[in-house]
C-alpha cells in the first residue's frame, strides 16, 4: 500500500503538536523520572515535515513570513554579536551550549511549521485539516490538565529546581494556562464556525475555561478575560455587519463565563481552603489583591516589577545592540526579566524589538481583514501579546514559539486561491 506524502506530513504535524502541547516530556518524566526523553522525537518529526517535500523558497515570498524570520534571526545574530563583544566585561548566566540548543530546536520547529502551513494551507487549501491537527492536541492537553488529579497526579517536581508546582505533568503554570487559552480561542471560533455542532463545542468551551483557571496563573487569568471580551465584541460586530446572528452559540458564549465566575465567587473560600496547596493559594491571593485592590508590586507579581525596573534602568545604557543574547534570560544574581519585549531590546537592541512590534501589529491588521480566520488570528495574537508581557521565554519555549508563529502563518497563507505550481 502506497503511503501518500500528505499523510506523512499530517501525521508528523499532529505528533509534533501532541509532544509540545501535551507535555510528553512531562508525562515521561512523571513515569520514569528521566527528563527530556521526547526532545529527540521533536527534532525527528520536524525533519520529516521539512524534507517530505523539501524546503520551498517560494514559501518565504510573503511579506509577513519574511518579517517573522527576519525578526527571529536578527534577535540571535545581533545578540550573539553583542555577547561576543561584551563577553569579557559581563558574566553571563546562560551558557553558549544552551543558547545553541534553543536556537537550533526553535528554528527547526519554526521552519517545520512554516513549511507545513505553506504546503497544506496555501497550496492545498486544507484549512480545516490544519486547524484540526492543532486543535485536537490542545484539547487533549486540557483534558490531561483537568483529569490528572482524579488519577492521583498532583505534582511535578522539577529535577533541576526541586520545585513543586502542583500541576501534574505540566512544569510551568503560565505555559499550561497559555495552552488552555489557545484552546479557548479555538473553541470560541469553532463554536461560531460550526453552529450546528454548538453542543460539542460548548463542552470544549467549558473545558477550556476550567483548564485556563486550574493553573492559577496570574497571566492566564487576565489573558482568559481578554480573549472572552474579544470574542464577544468580535462576533457581535460580525453578526451586526453581516446580518447573521447565531442564537445558540451567542447565548452559550455569554452565559458560560458568567456562570463560571458566579460559581467561583460563591465557592471561593471553600475552594481556596480545601483544594489548593500553599503554592497555589499564594498565586490565587496575589490575583485577588491585583483585581480588587489594584496593588501591583513585587509581592503580587513575583518580583516582576523589580525585574522590569532593573531592565528600564539598564536598557538605555546599551539600546542599539543590547547586552548580548542570554543576559536578560537570567540576570546576574536574579531570574529572567519575565517580559519578551524587554528581553528582545535588552539582549539584542532596537532592530529586533521594532521588528517584533511590527510583526505583531501587521498580523493583527491582517486579522481584521480575514473572513475565515479573522478571530483565530486576533485571538492568538492577543494571547501572544499578553503572554509576552509577563514571560521571557518567547524565543526558547517551544509552545510560545508556536503561539507567536501560528497567527502569522494563518494571516500569510490563508488564501482561497490554491497556489499553482
HELIX and SHEET records of a PDB file:
HELIX    1   1 UNK A    5  UNK A   21  1                                  17    
HELIX    2   2 UNK A   24  UNK A   32  1                                   9    
HELIX    3   3 UNK A   39  UNK A   53  1                                  15    
HELIX    4   4 UNK A   57  UNK A   60  5                                   4    
HELIX    5   5 UNK A   63  UNK A   86  1                                  24    
HELIX    6   6 UNK A   96  UNK A  116  1                                  21    
HELIX    7   7 UNK A  117  UNK A  123  3                                   7    
HELIX    8   8 UNK A  127  UNK A  147  1                                  21    
HELIX    9   9 UNK A  148  UNK A  151  5                                   4    
HELIX   10  10 UNK A  173  UNK A  193  1                                  21    
HELIX   11  11 UNK A  195  UNK A  197  5                                   3    
HELIX   12  12 UNK A  198  UNK A  214  1                                  17    
HELIX   13  13 UNK A  218  UNK A  242  1                                  25    
HELIX   14  14 UNK A  247  UNK A  266  1                                  20    
HELIX   15  15 UNK A  268  UNK A  274  1                                   7    
HELIX   16  16 UNK A  278  UNK A  293  1                                  16    
HELIX   17  17 UNK A  304  UNK A  315  1                                  12    
HELIX   18  18 UNK A  316  UNK A  318  5                                   3    
HELIX   19  19 UNK A  340  UNK A  348  1                                   9    
HELIX   20  20 UNK A  350  UNK A  369  1                                  20    
HELIX   21  21 UNK A  374  UNK A  388  1                                  15    
HELIX   22  22 UNK A  398  UNK A  413  1                                  16    
SHEET    1   A 2 UNK A 157  UNK A 158  0                                        
SHEET    2   A 2 UNK A 163  UNK A 164 -1                                        
END                                                                             
